Amino acid sequence: MENKRIIPPSELIINEDGSVFHLHIKPEQLSDKIFLVGDPSRVDMVAQRFDSIECNISSREFHTITGVYKGKRITVLSHGIGTDNIDIVMNELDALANIDFNTREVKDDFKQLTLVRVGTSGGLQEECPIGTYVAAERSIGFDGVLYFYAHSGRVRDEKFEEALLEQLDWKIEGLKPYVVKSDNSLIEQITQNDILRGNTIAANGFYGPQGRQLRLALRDPKLNQKIESFNFEDKHITNYEMESSSLAGLSALMGHRAMTVCCIIAGRRAENMNTNYKGSIEGLIDLVLERI
């Protein structure tokens, strides 16, 4: 029998209390149903709907509450902003589920997690105005996180990627967009007629990478126009956000079910914005809690 790899302390960092390094939660505190949000304060918004609370832990931008909602044990966790944070969150969640913290070896029995990220987003098409709920059936990564992991081609939609490079006349040196489909069974489970299925860009920044210009000039000022007119097999790009690509990509590589669904709070084409979106996001939270 082949000896298992023992993961060294420098790679899997475990705190003195037995919790994982960044999230500060222990394996027994994690549910296999995970509700992800960006804003730490939004964790309380979700958890106030729980019938009971098991643990409430905060560490940096990572706030975690595990509790029970209508008989379902759910962990709600904030990941902060950006695909780099998702790299931390996904690796530590997978470690909590699938690595023995005592032996530092991968467990023999794989535990699959179900993760739904609920966030806010900017709409790029007339079909998704402010107030629309959009599920990322495909996530388009303007980040590079997935390329650091082997075998990413197994989970990427390379034909869609080729169409992006061609139709967008891609000008950003050293960066190639990647495309990952969300878990289809989870998309079917969460989306109904009240949630639009779309193709979502995860940008690696809020300003320049999403075509916003303040004082700095943009490398490709026409990029958003080309994104809005993109059409591949009758599929358009619906919206911008900042985390869906690494969530979909890393989850697919690890064998977990994951997806992102966003409330549109900005119309990029109409150049309008709703800063008072609490009611809309609460409605989406209720939908996801019922269906996860």
Contacts in CASP RR format, 6 or more apart in sequence:
PFRMAT RR
TARGET T0000
AUTHOR 0000-0000-0000
METHOD contacts of the structure
MODEL  1
MENKRIIPPSELIINEDGSVFHLHIKPEQLSDKIFLVGDPSRVDMVAQRF
DSIECNISSREFHTITGVYKGKRITVLSHGIGTDNIDIVMNELDALANID
FNTREVKDDFKQLTLVRVGTSGGLQEECPIGTYVAAERSIGFDGVLYFYA
HSGRVRDEKFEEALLEQLDWKIEGLKPYVVKSDNSLIEQITQNDILRGNT
IAANGFYGPQGRQLRLALRDPKLNQKIESFNFEDKHITNYEMESSSLAGL
SALMGHRAMTVCCIIAGRRAENMNTNYKGSIEGLIDLVLERI
4 105 0 8 1.000
4 106 0 8 1.000
5 105 0 8 1.000
5 106 0 8 1.000
6 103 0 8 1.000
6 104 0 8 1.000
6 105 0 8 1.000
7 99 0 8 1.000
7 104 0 8 1.000
7 105 0 8 1.000
7 106 0 8 1.000
8 104 0 8 1.000
9 104 0 8 1.000
12 20 0 8 1.000
12 95 0 8 1.000
12 99 0 8 1.000
12 104 0 8 1.000
13 20 0 8 1.000
13 21 0 8 1.000
14 20 0 8 1.000
14 21 0 8 1.000
14 101 0 8 1.000
15 21 0 8 1.000
15 24 0 8 1.000
17 26 0 8 1.000
18 26 0 8 1.000
18 101 0 8 1.000
19 25 0 8 1.000
19 26 0 8 1.000
19 57 0 8 1.000
20 26 0 8 1.000
20 92 0 8 1.000
20 95 0 8 1.000
20 96 0 8 1.000
21 92 0 8 1.000
22 59 0 8 1.000
22 60 0 8 1.000
22 62 0 8 1.000
22 88 0 8 1.000
22 89 0 8 1.000
22 92 0 8 1.000
23 57 0 8 1.000
23 59 0 8 1.000
23 62 0 8 1.000
23 64 0 8 1.000
23 77 0 8 1.000
23 89 0 8 1.000
23 92 0 8 1.000
23 93 0 8 1.000
23 96 0 8 1.000
24 57 0 8 1.000
24 58 0 8 1.000
24 59 0 8 1.000
24 62 0 8 1.000
24 64 0 8 1.000
25 55 0 8 1.000
25 57 0 8 1.000
25 64 0 8 1.000
25 66 0 8 1.000
25 96 0 8 1.000
26 96 0 8 1.000
27 96 0 8 1.000
27 97 0 8 1.000
27 101 0 8 1.000
29 54 0 8 1.000
29 55 0 8 1.000
29 57 0 8 1.000
29 64 0 8 1.000
29 66 0 8 1.000
29 75 0 8 1.000
30 66 0 8 1.000
30 75 0 8 1.000
30 93 0 8 1.000
30 96 0 8 1.000
30 97 0 8 1.000
31 66 0 8 1.000
31 67 0 8 1.000
31 73 0 8 1.000
31 74 0 8 1.000
31 75 0 8 1.000
32 97 0 8 1.000
32 111 0 8 1.000
32 112 0 8 1.000
32 113 0 8 1.000
32 114 0 8 1.000
33 72 0 8 1.000
33 73 0 8 1.000
33 74 0 8 1.000
33 75 0 8 1.000
33 113 0 8 1.000
33 114 0 8 1.000
33 292 0 8 1.000
34 74 0 8 1.000
34 75 0 8 1.000
34 76 0 8 1.000
34 77 0 8 1.000
34 93 0 8 1.000
34 113 0 8 1.000
34 114 0 8 1.000
34 115 0 8 1.000
34 116 0 8 1.000
35 46 0 8 1.000
35 74 0 8 1.000
35 75 0 8 1.000
35 76 0 8 1.000
35 77 0 8 1.000
35 116 0 8 1.000
35 118 0 8 1.000
35 288 0 8 1.000
35 289 0 8 1.000
35 292 0 8 1.000
36 76 0 8 1.000
36 77 0 8 1.000
36 78 0 8 1.000
36 79 0 8 1.000
36 89 0 8 1.000
36 115 0 8 1.000
36 116 0 8 1.000
36 117 0 8 1.000
36 118 0 8 1.000
36 247 0 8 1.000
37 43 0 8 1.000
37 46 0 8 1.000
37 76 0 8 1.000
37 77 0 8 1.000
37 78 0 8 1.000
37 79 0 8 1.000
37 117 0 8 1.000
37 118 0 8 1.000
37 119 0 8 1.000
38 61 0 8 1.000
38 78 0 8 1.000
38 79 0 8 1.000
38 80 0 8 1.000
38 81 0 8 1.000
38 117 0 8 1.000
38 119 0 8 1.000
38 243 0 8 1.000
39 78 0 8 1.000
39 80 0 8 1.000
40 58 0 8 1.000
40 61 0 8 1.000
40 62 0 8 1.000
40 63 0 8 1.000
40 78 0 8 1.000
40 80 0 8 1.000
41 63 0 8 1.000
42 78 0 8 1.000
42 281 0 8 1.000
43 63 0 8 1.000
43 64 0 8 1.000
43 65 0 8 1.000
43 76 0 8 1.000
43 77 0 8 1.000
43 78 0 8 1.000
44 63 0 8 1.000
44 65 0 8 1.000
45 281 0 8 1.000
45 282 0 8 1.000
45 285 0 8 1.000
46 65 0 8 1.000
46 76 0 8 1.000
46 285 0 8 1.000
46 289 0 8 1.000
47 53 0 8 1.000
47 56 0 8 1.000
47 65 0 8 1.000
47 67 0 8 1.000
47 76 0 8 1.000
49 69 0 8 1.000
49 285 0 8 1.000
49 286 0 8 1.000
49 289 0 8 1.000
50 65 0 8 1.000
50 67 0 8 1.000
50 68 0 8 1.000
50 69 0 8 1.000
50 74 0 8 1.000
51 67 0 8 1.000
51 68 0 8 1.000
51 69 0 8 1.000
51 70 0 8 1.000
51 71 0 8 1.000
52 67 0 8 1.000
52 68 0 8 1.000
53 65 0 8 1.000
53 66 0 8 1.000
53 67 0 8 1.000
54 66 0 8 1.000
54 67 0 8 1.000
54 68 0 8 1.000
54 73 0 8 1.000
55 64 0 8 1.000
55 65 0 8 1.000
55 66 0 8 1.000
55 67 0 8 1.000
56 64 0 8 1.000
56 65 0 8 1.000
57 63 0 8 1.000
57 64 0 8 1.000
57 65 0 8 1.000
58 64 0 8 1.000
61 78 0 8 1.000
61 79 0 8 1.000
61 80 0 8 1.000
61 81 0 8 1.000
61 85 0 8 1.000
62 77 0 8 1.000
62 78 0 8 1.000
62 79 0 8 1.000
62 80 0 8 1.000
62 89 0 8 1.000
63 77 0 8 1.000
63 78 0 8 1.000
64 75 0 8 1.000
64 76 0 8 1.000
64 77 0 8 1.000
64 78 0 8 1.000
65 75 0 8 1.000
65 76 0 8 1.000
66 73 0 8 1.000
66 74 0 8 1.000
66 75 0 8 1.000
66 76 0 8 1.000
67 73 0 8 1.000
67 74 0 8 1.000
67 75 0 8 1.000
68 74 0 8 1.000
69 289 0 8 1.000
70 289 0 8 1.000
70 290 0 8 1.000
72 292 0 8 1.000
74 289 0 8 1.000
74 292 0 8 1.000
77 89 0 8 1.000
77 93 0 8 1.000
79 85 0 8 1.000
79 86 0 8 1.000
79 88 0 8 1.000
79 89 0 8 1.000
79 117 0 8 1.000
79 243 0 8 1.000
81 206 0 8 1.000
81 242 0 8 1.000
81 243 0 8 1.000
82 143 0 8 1.000
82 202 0 8 1.000
82 204 0 8 1.000
82 205 0 8 1.000
82 242 0 8 1.000
82 243 0 8 1.000
83 141 0 8 1.000
83 143 0 8 1.000
83 144 0 8 1.000
83 145 0 8 1.000
83 202 0 8 1.000
83 204 0 8 1.000
83 242 0 8 1.000
83 243 0 8 1.000
83 245 0 8 1.000
83 246 0 8 1.000
84 143 0 8 1.000
84 145 0 8 1.000
84 246 0 8 1.000
85 243 0 8 1.000
86 145 0 8 1.000
86 243 0 8 1.000
86 246 0 8 1.000
86 247 0 8 1.000
86 250 0 8 1.000
87 145 0 8 1.000
87 246 0 8 1.000
87 250 0 8 1.000
90 246 0 8 1.000
90 247 0 8 1.000
90 250 0 8 1.000
90 251 0 8 1.000
90 254 0 8 1.000
91 250 0 8 1.000
93 113 0 8 1.000
93 115 0 8 1.000
94 113 0 8 1.000
94 254 0 8 1.000
94 256 0 8 1.000
97 111 0 8 1.000
97 113 0 8 1.000
98 106 0 8 1.000
98 107 0 8 1.000
98 110 0 8 1.000
98 111 0 8 1.000
99 105 0 8 1.000
99 106 0 8 1.000
99 107 0 8 1.000
100 106 0 8 1.000
100 107 0 8 1.000
110 255 0 8 1.000
112 255 0 8 1.000
112 256 0 8 1.000
112 257 0 8 1.000
113 251 0 8 1.000
113 256 0 8 1.000
113 257 0 8 1.000
113 258 0 8 1.000
114 186 0 8 1.000
114 256 0 8 1.000
114 257 0 8 1.000
114 258 0 8 1.000
114 292 0 8 1.000
115 247 0 8 1.000
115 251 0 8 1.000
115 256 0 8 1.000
115 257 0 8 1.000
115 258 0 8 1.000
115 259 0 8 1.000
116 186 0 8 1.000
116 190 0 8 1.000
116 258 0 8 1.000
116 259 0 8 1.000
116 260 0 8 1.000
116 261 0 8 1.000
116 288 0 8 1.000
116 292 0 8 1.000
117 243 0 8 1.000
117 244 0 8 1.000
117 247 0 8 1.000
117 258 0 8 1.000
117 259 0 8 1.000
117 260 0 8 1.000
117 261 0 8 1.000
118 260 0 8 1.000
118 261 0 8 1.000
118 262 0 8 1.000
118 263 0 8 1.000
118 281 0 8 1.000
118 284 0 8 1.000
118 285 0 8 1.000
118 288 0 8 1.000
119 241 0 8 1.000
119 260 0 8 1.000
119 261 0 8 1.000
119 262 0 8 1.000
119 263 0 8 1.000
119 281 0 8 1.000
119 284 0 8 1.000
120 241 0 8 1.000
120 262 0 8 1.000
120 263 0 8 1.000
120 264 0 8 1.000
120 265 0 8 1.000
120 277 0 8 1.000
120 281 0 8 1.000
121 134 0 8 1.000
121 200 0 8 1.000
121 239 0 8 1.000
121 240 0 8 1.000
121 241 0 8 1.000
121 262 0 8 1.000
121 263 0 8 1.000
121 264 0 8 1.000
121 265 0 8 1.000
121 266 0 8 1.000
122 239 0 8 1.000
122 240 0 8 1.000
122 241 0 8 1.000
122 262 0 8 1.000
122 264 0 8 1.000
122 265 0 8 1.000
122 266 0 8 1.000
122 267 0 8 1.000
122 268 0 8 1.000
123 129 0 8 1.000
123 132 0 8 1.000
123 134 0 8 1.000
123 238 0 8 1.000
123 239 0 8 1.000
123 240 0 8 1.000
123 264 0 8 1.000
123 266 0 8 1.000
123 267 0 8 1.000
123 268 0 8 1.000
123 269 0 8 1.000
124 224 0 8 1.000
124 227 0 8 1.000
124 228 0 8 1.000
124 236 0 8 1.000
124 237 0 8 1.000
124 238 0 8 1.000
124 239 0 8 1.000
124 240 0 8 1.000
124 267 0 8 1.000
124 268 0 8 1.000
124 269 0 8 1.000
125 228 0 8 1.000
125 236 0 8 1.000
125 237 0 8 1.000
125 238 0 8 1.000
125 239 0 8 1.000
125 269 0 8 1.000
126 269 0 8 1.000
127 196 0 8 1.000
127 236 0 8 1.000
127 238 0 8 1.000
128 134 0 8 1.000
128 196 0 8 1.000
128 198 0 8 1.000
128 238 0 8 1.000
128 239 0 8 1.000
128 264 0 8 1.000
129 264 0 8 1.000
129 267 0 8 1.000
129 270 0 8 1.000
130 264 0 8 1.000
130 265 0 8 1.000
130 266 0 8 1.000
130 267 0 8 1.000
130 272 0 8 1.000
130 273 0 8 1.000
130 274 0 8 1.000
131 263 0 8 1.000
131 264 0 8 1.000
131 265 0 8 1.000
131 274 0 8 1.000
131 277 0 8 1.000
131 280 0 8 1.000
132 196 0 8 1.000
132 263 0 8 1.000
132 264 0 8 1.000
133 194 0 8 1.000
133 195 0 8 1.000
133 196 0 8 1.000
133 261 0 8 1.000
133 262 0 8 1.000
133 263 0 8 1.000
133 264 0 8 1.000
133 284 0 8 1.000
133 287 0 8 1.000
134 195 0 8 1.000
134 196 0 8 1.000
134 197 0 8 1.000
134 198 0 8 1.000
134 200 0 8 1.000
134 238 0 8 1.000
134 239 0 8 1.000
134 261 0 8 1.000
134 262 0 8 1.000
134 264 0 8 1.000
135 182 0 8 1.000
135 187 0 8 1.000
135 190 0 8 1.000
135 191 0 8 1.000
135 195 0 8 1.000
135 196 0 8 1.000
135 197 0 8 1.000
135 198 0 8 1.000
135 259 0 8 1.000
135 260 0 8 1.000
135 261 0 8 1.000
136 182 0 8 1.000
136 198 0 8 1.000
136 199 0 8 1.000
136 200 0 8 1.000
136 241 0 8 1.000
136 244 0 8 1.000
136 248 0 8 1.000
136 259 0 8 1.000
136 260 0 8 1.000
136 261 0 8 1.000
136 262 0 8 1.000
137 181 0 8 1.000
137 182 0 8 1.000
137 187 0 8 1.000
137 197 0 8 1.000
137 198 0 8 1.000
137 199 0 8 1.000
138 157 0 8 1.000
138 160 0 8 1.000
138 179 0 8 1.000
138 180 0 8 1.000
138 181 0 8 1.000
138 182 0 8 1.000
138 198 0 8 1.000
138 199 0 8 1.000
138 200 0 8 1.000
138 235 0 8 1.000
139 179 0 8 1.000
139 180 0 8 1.000
139 181 0 8 1.000
139 182 0 8 1.000
139 199 0 8 1.000
139 200 0 8 1.000
139 201 0 8 1.000
139 202 0 8 1.000
139 244 0 8 1.000
139 245 0 8 1.000
139 247 0 8 1.000
139 248 0 8 1.000
139 249 0 8 1.000
139 260 0 8 1.000
140 160 0 8 1.000
140 164 0 8 1.000
140 177 0 8 1.000
140 178 0 8 1.000
140 179 0 8 1.000
140 199 0 8 1.000
140 200 0 8 1.000
140 201 0 8 1.000
140 202 0 8 1.000
140 237 0 8 1.000
140 245 0 8 1.000
141 177 0 8 1.000
141 178 0 8 1.000
141 179 0 8 1.000
141 180 0 8 1.000
141 201 0 8 1.000
141 202 0 8 1.000
141 203 0 8 1.000
141 204 0 8 1.000
141 244 0 8 1.000
141 245 0 8 1.000
141 246 0 8 1.000
142 175 0 8 1.000
142 177 0 8 1.000
142 201 0 8 1.000
142 202 0 8 1.000
142 203 0 8 1.000
142 204 0 8 1.000
142 209 0 8 1.000
142 245 0 8 1.000
143 202 0 8 1.000
143 203 0 8 1.000
143 204 0 8 1.000
143 245 0 8 1.000
143 246 0 8 1.000
144 175 0 8 1.000
144 178 0 8 1.000
144 204 0 8 1.000
145 245 0 8 1.000
145 246 0 8 1.000
145 250 0 8 1.000
146 152 0 8 1.000
146 155 0 8 1.000
146 156 0 8 1.000
146 178 0 8 1.000
146 180 0 8 1.000
146 245 0 8 1.000
146 246 0 8 1.000
146 249 0 8 1.000
146 250 0 8 1.000
146 253 0 8 1.000
147 178 0 8 1.000
149 250 0 8 1.000
149 253 0 8 1.000
151 253 0 8 1.000
152 178 0 8 1.000
152 249 0 8 1.000
152 253 0 8 1.000
154 252 0 8 1.000
154 253 0 8 1.000
155 180 0 8 1.000
155 181 0 8 1.000
155 249 0 8 1.000
155 252 0 8 1.000
155 253 0 8 1.000
156 178 0 8 1.000
156 179 0 8 1.000
156 180 0 8 1.000
157 179 0 8 1.000
157 180 0 8 1.000
157 181 0 8 1.000
158 179 0 8 1.000
159 232 0 8 1.000
160 179 0 8 1.000
160 232 0 8 1.000
160 235 0 8 1.000
161 176 0 8 1.000
161 177 0 8 1.000
161 178 0 8 1.000
161 179 0 8 1.000
163 230 0 8 1.000
163 232 0 8 1.000
164 170 0 8 1.000
164 177 0 8 1.000
164 179 0 8 1.000
164 230 0 8 1.000
164 232 0 8 1.000
165 176 0 8 1.000
165 177 0 8 1.000
167 226 0 8 1.000
167 229 0 8 1.000
167 230 0 8 1.000
167 231 0 8 1.000
167 232 0 8 1.000
168 223 0 8 1.000
168 226 0 8 1.000
168 227 0 8 1.000
168 230 0 8 1.000
169 226 0 8 1.000
170 176 0 8 1.000
170 177 0 8 1.000
171 219 0 8 1.000
171 220 0 8 1.000
171 223 0 8 1.000
172 219 0 8 1.000
172 220 0 8 1.000
178 245 0 8 1.000
180 245 0 8 1.000
180 248 0 8 1.000
180 249 0 8 1.000
180 252 0 8 1.000
181 248 0 8 1.000
181 252 0 8 1.000
182 244 0 8 1.000
182 248 0 8 1.000
182 258 0 8 1.000
182 259 0 8 1.000
182 260 0 8 1.000
183 248 0 8 1.000
183 251 0 8 1.000
183 252 0 8 1.000
183 256 0 8 1.000
183 257 0 8 1.000
183 258 0 8 1.000
183 259 0 8 1.000
185 257 0 8 1.000
186 257 0 8 1.000
186 258 0 8 1.000
186 259 0 8 1.000
187 197 0 8 1.000
187 259 0 8 1.000
189 291 0 8 1.000
189 292 0 8 1.000
190 259 0 8 1.000
190 261 0 8 1.000
190 287 0 8 1.000
190 288 0 8 1.000
190 291 0 8 1.000
190 292 0 8 1.000
191 197 0 8 1.000
191 261 0 8 1.000
194 287 0 8 1.000
195 261 0 8 1.000
195 287 0 8 1.000
196 238 0 8 1.000
198 235 0 8 1.000
198 236 0 8 1.000
198 238 0 8 1.000
198 239 0 8 1.000
199 235 0 8 1.000
199 236 0 8 1.000
199 237 0 8 1.000
199 238 0 8 1.000
200 237 0 8 1.000
200 238 0 8 1.000
200 239 0 8 1.000
200 240 0 8 1.000
200 241 0 8 1.000
200 244 0 8 1.000
200 260 0 8 1.000
200 262 0 8 1.000
201 210 0 8 1.000
201 227 0 8 1.000
201 237 0 8 1.000
201 239 0 8 1.000
201 240 0 8 1.000
201 241 0 8 1.000
201 245 0 8 1.000
202 241 0 8 1.000
202 242 0 8 1.000
202 243 0 8 1.000
202 244 0 8 1.000
202 245 0 8 1.000
202 246 0 8 1.000
203 209 0 8 1.000
203 210 0 8 1.000
203 240 0 8 1.000
203 241 0 8 1.000
203 242 0 8 1.000
204 242 0 8 1.000
205 242 0 8 1.000
206 212 0 8 1.000
206 242 0 8 1.000
207 213 0 8 1.000
207 214 0 8 1.000
207 216 0 8 1.000
208 216 0 8 1.000
208 218 0 8 1.000
210 224 0 8 1.000
210 240 0 8 1.000
210 268 0 8 1.000
211 218 0 8 1.000
211 221 0 8 1.000
211 223 0 8 1.000
211 224 0 8 1.000
213 221 0 8 1.000
224 268 0 8 1.000
227 237 0 8 1.000
228 237 0 8 1.000
228 268 0 8 1.000
228 269 0 8 1.000
230 236 0 8 1.000
230 237 0 8 1.000
239 262 0 8 1.000
239 264 0 8 1.000
240 268 0 8 1.000
241 260 0 8 1.000
241 262 0 8 1.000
243 260 0 8 1.000
244 260 0 8 1.000
247 258 0 8 1.000
247 260 0 8 1.000
248 258 0 8 1.000
248 259 0 8 1.000
248 260 0 8 1.000
249 258 0 8 1.000
251 257 0 8 1.000
251 258 0 8 1.000
252 258 0 8 1.000
261 284 0 8 1.000
261 288 0 8 1.000
263 277 0 8 1.000
263 280 0 8 1.000
263 281 0 8 1.000
263 284 0 8 1.000
265 273 0 8 1.000
265 274 0 8 1.000
265 275 0 8 1.000
265 277 0 8 1.000
265 280 0 8 1.000
266 272 0 8 1.000
266 273 0 8 1.000
266 274 0 8 1.000
267 273 0 8 1.000
274 280 0 8 1.000
END
